[in-house]
Amino acid sequence: MSEPNTPDNDQNLDDLISGQDSSSDPSPETAQRSASVRLRGVEASAVAADQARMDTANQSLAEALKITYNLLRVAMVVLVILFAVSGVQSIKEGERGIKIRFGKQVQTNIEPGFAWSMPYPIGEIVRVEEGTVEMAVSKEFMPNIPGDQSDDAALSIAIDRFNDSGKLNPETDGSNITSDFNIAHTQWSVNYRRTDHAMYISNIIPEQEREIMKAIVQRAVVQVIGTITIDDLLKNSSETISGRVRSLAQASLDDMDSGITIDRVVLARKNAALSLREQFNSVQTAAQAAGKAREDALLLRDQMLNEVAGRGSDVLIDEINEYERLIELGESEAAETQLARIDAILEGRPVEINGEMVEGLVSGEVSEILTSASTYASNRVSEAIAQLENFKAKQAQYEANPKLMVARDWSSAMGEFLDQDFVSTFVLPKGVSLEMLINNDPDIARELDRMRKRREAEESLELRREDMRRSWFQTDRGLKEPEEP
């Protein structure tokens, strides 16, 4: 049981709550101020226990705050590490990296692999593709054709449609205007690379790269096509026109400091106005056929000349042309000298040509003809000598015994005549006269007719060959004359 409240106990409790010792002298303000709270029936030991419990709670709170602070510091360190690690980036094959810090390039042309930079927004690594990019400019200068314009079937449909109307709609149909005010249609393809990566990321927005390239190529195409005629566009080599387009487009890219290099520009297709395409195609077809015929003729000419005279054919043609020129000028002595020179070349003797002594140039049919002629001449001489010797021997026999010599020659000639296939011999008894009416042997007649026709065919073939040889020389001169100034 609690003790009854007394004035002394009340005073001690007031002193304990106010934190002042009752034995000390109160200040004038304390002495004058009365207590605002008065506890009754509370022991001093209960107050001490409450104070101890408050100290334990404060200590637990302090420890909890300390642990939380340590965890916060660890989290901050981890966040700093993760922030630093986030600056590590991978550069793939076919790419180059450029390190940027505070918007300024600090390292360019970083090789493929892992690279580190200050994380964003302090810094970053910009990756730029290094490979070749292929871009088609296929619809900008062609009619508005649904589907793939590289398809010949789609083009045929478009040609039929435009042949019916004969008109282009400038809002939807593309075209080129040549220098002679003709309409043409072209398709192009472009291959380019990003060669200066630092310059590229400084001046080109990657999302707008293809549009920029397409606009530059289109402008170059319009400028080049506007300086050539429709015939030059359709007939000249596409590589020449493509080279001019590439030069103009590259100049524009260099003026922009784009860091892009164009490797190749290809003129994939070129056509006249679709309403006139058939007419242009017919002209081109005729020109191509004429060119092919001329090439075939020149090839046949070279082949025949090689068969006739071998590698000396060109030399012989030049020498013969010079001989004919001297004849026309009436220079007989010079013509004779030139003719002797031609004979020397034909016979394979050494001749000076362009300051060099050459021999044995002629081969082929000319060589065979000359060899045959030489052999024939030698045989004719041998035959003439043999006939002369035979005549002299018979002359001596005739002078010694004329009748014997005549009888022997007549018997020899009669024997050769009777040995012929077309001679039939009949043996009759002595004193019997016989009158016979006979026709020619049909087998012999057929054989003679076959031999005659064969001889005529060979003569006709030889005449045609001779006419062809003469026409070759005439064709050769006709082809060379237009080239002379």
Secondary structure as GFF3:
##gff-version 3
##sequence-region A 1 485
A	DSSP	alpha_helix	7	18	.	.	.	ID=ss1
A	DSSP	alpha_helix	28	32	.	.	.	ID=ss2
A	DSSP	alpha_helix	44	85	.	.	.	ID=ss3
A	DSSP	beta_strand	88	91	.	.	.	ID=ss4
A	DSSP	beta_strand	95	101	.	.	.	ID=ss5
A	DSSP	beta_strand	104	110	.	.	.	ID=ss6
A	DSSP	beta_strand	113	116	.	.	.	ID=ss7
A	DSSP	beta_strand	123	129	.	.	.	ID=ss8
A	DSSP	beta_strand	133	137	.	.	.	ID=ss9
A	DSSP	alpha_helix	152	165	.	.	.	ID=ss10
A	DSSP	beta_strand	176	177	.	.	.	ID=ss11
A	DSSP	beta_strand	183	194	.	.	.	ID=ss12
A	DSSP	alpha_helix	197	203	.	.	.	ID=ss13
A	DSSP	three_ten_helix	206	208	.	.	.	ID=ss14
A	DSSP	alpha_helix	209	225	.	.	.	ID=ss15
A	DSSP	alpha_helix	230	235	.	.	.	ID=ss16
A	DSSP	alpha_helix	238	255	.	.	.	ID=ss17
A	DSSP	beta_strand	260	272	.	.	.	ID=ss18
A	DSSP	three_ten_helix	274	276	.	.	.	ID=ss19
A	DSSP	alpha_helix	277	309	.	.	.	ID=ss20
A	DSSP	three_ten_helix	310	312	.	.	.	ID=ss21
A	DSSP	alpha_helix	313	329	.	.	.	ID=ss22
A	DSSP	alpha_helix	332	347	.	.	.	ID=ss23
A	DSSP	beta_strand	351	353	.	.	.	ID=ss24
A	DSSP	beta_strand	356	358	.	.	.	ID=ss25
A	DSSP	alpha_helix	365	400	.	.	.	ID=ss26
A	DSSP	alpha_helix	402	418	.	.	.	ID=ss27
A	DSSP	alpha_helix	442	480	.	.	.	ID=ss28
A	DSSP	three_ten_helix	481	483	.	.	.	ID=ss29
###
